[in-house]
Amino acid sequence: MKVTEQLKQDLAGDGAVVARGLFGAQELSRVRETYDYGIAHPSPRAKHVYPGTPDEHFNEYGNPDNIEQYLLLIKDLGLADLAASLWDSEHVWFLGEELFMKKGGKAGRSPWHQDTAYMPANGPHLLNIWISFEKLPKRNALEFVRGSHLGTQYDGTSYTDPTDPTKPLWGAADWPRLPDIEAERAQHPGSWDVISWDLEPGDALVFHSGTLHGGAPVTPDCPDRHTLVLRFFGDKLFYRPLPSTKPDFGHDISGLNDPTLTPGDQYHPEYFAQLR
C-alpha cells in the first residue's frame, strides 16, 4: 500500500481512513489463518459480551499465549512499516490484538467508545487496523466521529448493560460520561459528523485508538462478521493515567497505571513487543 501525504493528513485530522485493497487474496487468507488460530486457542479472558441477550457476541483481546502468531503475521505483511510510514515514526510497538465474532444476524451495534478510556496513555501515535473477512455495507461496518481523537476524552462504557450504551466504565469526575450518540442521531441526524465506508474483503479500516467509534451490527442481510484488530503505537505516545476509581468492567484495569511515571512521560513499557 502506498502511503501518501493526503492519507497521512486524513488520518491525522479525521482520525480514521479506509485502506482499499490493503490485503490481496493470499494475504487475506494469511490473516484469516491467524484469526482462526486465535478463535481456536482463546485465553481465560475470552468472553461473550452481553450474554443471554440478542446482542451477545464473542470477544477476545490481548492473549499473551498467541502473541507469536500475531508478531509473525505483522512481520510477513509489513504492517509495522505501514504504521511507521503513516506517523513518520522511527519506532513501532505492538499494542495487542482483538477478535470479534458476531453471528446469526441478530447482534446489534457495539457501543460508541474510545479505546484510550481503557489504557493509561494517549498521543498521536496510536493505530488500529480493523480487518473483516466479509463484504460489509456501510450500515454494517464500523463508524467514526470525525476528528474526535483530537477532542474530549470521555469515560468508557462498561459493556454490562445493552440497554445503556453510555453506562460509565469509571464513573469519576475525571472524564465526562459518553454522550448517547445514537439517541441524538435519531432525533437530529446531522448532530454528529459520522464517517464510514462500504467494505470489500481485503479492505481495512485504519484509525486512531482515541477516535470515537462504534456500530458494526449484523443483520439478516449481513448475518455474520469476523474481525481481527491489530493495534500499534509509536514514538509519540505519552503516559496519561486512568481515573483512580474502581472500574465497572470484567477485570480491574486500574492496575495498568504506572506510579513510576509522570503524566506526559513517554509511554513505551518494555512488556510490549518492539517491532522496529
Secondary structure, 3 states (H helix, E strand, C coil): CCCCHHHHHHHHHHCEEEECCCCCHHHHHHHHHHHHHHHHCCCCCCEEECCCCCCCEEEEECCHHHHHHHHHHHHHHCHHHHHHHHHCCCCEEEEEEEEEEECCCCCCCEEEECHHHHCCEECCCEEEEEEECCCECHHHCEEEECCHHHCCCCCCECCCCCCCCCCECCCCCCCCCCCCHHHHHHHCCCCCCEECCCECCCCEEEECCCCCEEECCCECCECCEEEEEEEEEECCCEECCCCCCCCCCCCCHHHHCCCCCCCCCECCCCCCEECC
